[in-house]
């Protein structure tokens, strides 16, 4: 193979994409075909410098998380994602891995939602893809080390993750996350290392989680009203909707403004501020 086969493959796939293919505004003239390097880096939550060095062959050992983020950003097929991992000398992720290929229909919907904050999570509520509006609203949740991309883990293990929620809602939200995790674990094969490792880690870290887990509630997340407090725009009155894929177990979670609220304008203002991450 070429000495820089990985970089050449990334460049080729980047150049075949149009901005509208990945949910970005189209139109305007471009000096080069396809997406710019900095655009791919932004979609994959990587620094532009790191992505440039990766494409140029100056990074030889990208992490599995970076590879999975890039596969989603440039809309690779399952075979193409597996090929990307092998070019980097890594084993492709299994179908239930947090790094697995995102359901293509979910990615299409994620792109189509445009300014509506939305993200895709797996059956254990690990966030595997976000649009820019979701990153503006919630911060970057994809490709984080360990269990940090998992919503339930963050809720119980990182108290700061609750700052955007009304304290009066904390008990109800915690109950919902624990019940959803039990439902998700039940869908995994016996001995699934990620699922059981996640539960074991939470049981060790959080007495609150241990109490709720012992209550044996089982219920997948459903749509519900949600108030989110953002440091730059205040409180947003949203409806959190959940759309599931039976084929993959992935879930599209979108945050749409509730009728009569100011959330439309607040979300638009966050977009004007740019793709900044407030956590």
Secondary structure, DSSP 8 states (H G I E B T S, - for coil): --TTHHHHHHHHHHHT--GGGGT----S--SSSS--HHHHHHHTT--HHHHHHHHTT------HHHHHHHHHHTT--HHHHHHHHHHTT-----TTSTTS---HHHHHHHHHTTTSEEEEE-TT-BEEEE-HHHHHHH---SS-STTTTBHHHHHHH-GGGGTTS-GGGHHHHHHHHHHHHHHHHHHS-TT-HHHHHHHHHHHHH-HHHHHHHHTT-------EEEEEEETTTEEEEEEEEEEE-TTT--EEEEEEE-TTSSHHHHHHHHHHH-S----
